[in-house]
Amino acid sequence: MTDASNTDGTVAASDRPKGTMEQIIGSFLLLKESPVGVIGMALVVFFVFVAIFAPLLAPYRYDAFLEPFAAPMTTTANGEFLLLGADQKGRDIFSRLIYGTQRVVFYASVATFSAYVVGILMGLAAGYFRGWVDELLSFLANVILSFPVMVLFVLIITTAGASGLTIVFAVVFASAPGIMRIVRGLTLDIATRDYIAAAQTRGENPWYIMLVELLPNARGPLIVEACLRMGYTTITIGALGFLGLGLPPPFPDWGGMINETRSLAMGGFWWMPFFPALAVSLLVLGFNLLADGLREVSLRD
């Protein structure tokens, strides 16, 4: 929509874009009109709740020795009830899933947020300044995107060692270029709007224009992409754990739990890898449904 400007180059208050937080909160409030979005939000909020209150929700310690190979709904000789059974080392799977939620939600959130900060800054600079800045940043992004994502993850983690910080760095390095290209395209479009020209006429700093005037109006596609990216990051953390390159012990992570017990599934102990895999699937499903709901809302907005 074209915004009318006054003769002095300013934009009327009624024509100015809403604040970023007001727009984001409004988008989430509109989710109630999307059943798919409500289900996705419920799943995401559930896992966030579990992550925050994990020490209170877990019935046992994640490394407590109870009863090896216990099936789901088993009560041990000492009276411990194992809702989802125990693994080959006698550790309660339900408790380990809860503590694993902490790690997955935390590192997926930190990695995705960090990738967005880097990708947004790169995309804004490339789309707004254009010229050699755009050519340089686009070239670097294309070089990184030319490598298979999982190869980059494995290369970085095997070189620097498995740790939470390494995983965050690997996600940022591999994901930021894709985010940069999305933001660049949005910036090239929004930079032609009248309210951007009005801000330039007022002599505003370029970074003020990019972050305050331009970025809030790109929030729709970016919020949807962020939800999808959270799902991708969750899968990545699980895949790295499955390959033995995930978050190091002693705390459990879902991918590592699957990796430790996958060979036992064929021996009849199906519950050991099944429940961690189900947790990964439900969290990713939540982010995908939330993204679909937000996309639907943004089209109505």
N, C-alpha and C positions, 0 to 999 in steps of 0.2 A: 504494500500500500504506500502511496506517495504521501509524504508529510508536507503540509504547507508551512512555509517559513515566513517570518515577519521581514519587514524591509531592512532591519538592522542585522539580518543573518541569523537570528535566533529562531528556535522552533517553539511554537505555542505549547503551553504546558499540557493542554489536552491532547496534543499530537505526539508528545514524547513517548517512547516505549516505556513500559512498566519496568520496575526494578527486577533484577535477576531473581532474587529470592521470592518476590511476589509471584513471578511467572512460574517458577518451579513448584511452589506450594500450590498454586492454582491448578497446575497440571495434575498433581497427585490427588487433589481433592476431587477432580473430575473423574478419577478412576472408578468411582462408584457407579458410573454409567456403563462401565465395561466389565461384564462378568469375568472375562478372561484375565483382565488386569487385576481384578479383586483377588482371584485365586492365586495369581503370581505374587501379588503383594503379601498375601497371607503366608505363602510358603517362605518367602524371603524374610519376613518379620519373625516367623517361627524360628528359623535357623539363627537369626541375629539374637533373638531372645535366649536360645540355648547357648550360644557362644558367650554371651555376657554372664549368664548365671550358671555356667558349667560346674563350678565347684559345689554349688548348692543342689544341682539336679542329679549329678552322678552319684549312684549309690555306693560305689567303691572307688578306690584309687585306680588310676589307669594301669599301674604296674603291680597291683595286688595279686598274689597267687591264690587261686580259689580251687578250681577243679578242672584239670585239663580235659579237653574234648567234650565238655558238658553240652548237651543239646539245649535248644531254647526251652524256656519254661521249666528249667531244672531247679530243684532245691537241693543244695549240698548237704552233707552230713552235719556241717556246722550251722545249718539254717540259712545260708545265703541264697537268695532267690536270683537266678540268672535269667532275666527276661529274654535275652537274645542268645543265650548260651555263652560258652567260653572258647577261647582259642587253644592251640596246642600247648601253650605255656600256662594255661589255667587262668588267663586274664579275662575279666568280664568284658564282652564285646560291647554291650550297651554303654558302659562307662567310657570305654575307649572311643566310641563314636562321639559321645558328648564332648570329651576333651579334644578330639580331632576337629570338631566343629569350630572350636576356638581358633585353631591354627589356620584352617582353610579360610574362614571368613575374614580373619585379620589380614593375612598375607594377600588374599585376593583383593581386598579393599585397598590396602596400601599400594600394591603393585599397579592396580588399575588407576587409582587417583594420581600416582606419580607419572604414569604413562600419559594420562590426560593433560597434566600440567605441561610436560615437555612437548607433547604433540600439539596442544593448543597454541603455545607460544611460537612454535615453529610455523604452524599453519597461518596464524595471524600475520607474522612477519612476511612470509612468502606471498600471501594474497594481497596484503596492503602495500608493501614497498615495491613488489614486483621486481623487474629488472634482474640484476645480477644476484640479488638476495634470493629471489624466487628460483633462479636457475641453479644456484649452489645447493639450496636446501632440497629442492626437488631431485637433484642428481644424487645427493646422499641418501634420500629416502628410497629412491628407485634401486640403488645398489643394495641396501639392506633388504628390501622387499624381494629382491631376486633370489635370495637364499630361502630354502624351506625353513619354516618357523621352528619346527622341532629340532632340526640340525643346529640352528643357532642356539637354542636352549641347551642342548647337550654339549655343544662346544664350549659355551661360556661356563657352565656349571662344572664340567670336568676339568677345565683350566683353573678356575678360581676356587673350586671346592664347594660342596653342598652346604648351604646355609640359607637362612631366611633372607638375609641381605643380598646374597647372590641371586636368589630366585627373583626378588624384586627388581634387581638390575637387569636380569635377563628379560623379564617381561617388558620393562620400559624400553630396552634397546630394540626388541623385536616388534613391539606394538606401537610405539610412538610414531614411526613413519606412516603407518596406515591412518592413524588419527590425524596426523599432519595433513595428509592429502584431502581428507574430508573437510577439515577446517579451512584449508586453502580454497577449496571450491566454494564453500559458503561465503568466505570473505570476499572473493572476487565478485560475487553477486551482490552482497549487502553493501559493499563499498560504493556502489553507484547510487544508493538511496539519497534522498534530499537531506535527511537529518544528518548524514555523514558530511555532506557538502557544507551544511550550516555549521557544524562543529569545526570544520577546517577553516571556514570563513572567520569564526571567532578566534582563530589562532590557537586552538587546543593542541596539547602535546599528542604526537601520533599514538603513543602507547595508551594515553587516556582515551582517545577515540576508539582504539581497538578493544580495550578491555571494558569500557563503560558504555560506549555508544553502539559498538558493533557486536561484541560477543553475546550480550543478552538476547539479541534477536536471532542468534543461531542456536538457541538452547534446545529447541524441539528435537531436531535430528541428533544433537549431541547427547541428550538425556537417553534417548532410545538406544543409541550406539553404546553408551556407557553400560546400560543393563546387559546388552548382548556381550560386551567385552568382559563384564564380570563373569558371565557364564563361561566364556572361552578361557579366562584365567583360572577358573575353578577346575575345568577339565585339564588344563595344562599342569596345574599343581598335582592333580591326581595322577596324570600320566607320568610325570617326573618321579613321583613316589613309587609308582608301579615299576619304573625302570631302575629303581634304587638310587635315584638322584634327587629325591625329595627332601623334605625337611628332616634334619637329623634327629635321632632319638635323644633323650628318653621319651619325649612326648609323642603320642601317636599321630599319624596323619592317614587319611582315608586311603590314598594310593599305596602307601607302605603296608597298610593292613591287608589290602588285596594281594599285594606281591608276596607277603609272608605266608599266606594261606591258600593261594591259588592251586598249588599242587595237591592240596588235601581235598579239594572239592570233588574230584573223581573218586575219592575213597569214601564218599558218603557224608563228609563234613561240609555240606553245601553252605551252611549258614555263616561260616567264617568269612569267605569273600563276598557273599551275597549282600549282607547288610551294609558294608561300606560302599559297595557299588550302588546300592539303592539310595544311599544318602547323597552320593555325588549326582546321581540322576535327578533326584528330587530338587536339589538346590539349583542345578542348571535349568531344569524345567521351570522353576520359579522365576529365575531371571528372564528366560525367554518369554514366558507368559506376561510378565510385567512389561517387557519391552513391547510386546504386541499391544497391550492395553494402552501404554503411553503413546504409541504410534497412532492408535485410533483416536485418542484424545487430542493429539497435536493436529490431526487433520480437521477436527471440528473447531479447534481454537482459531 
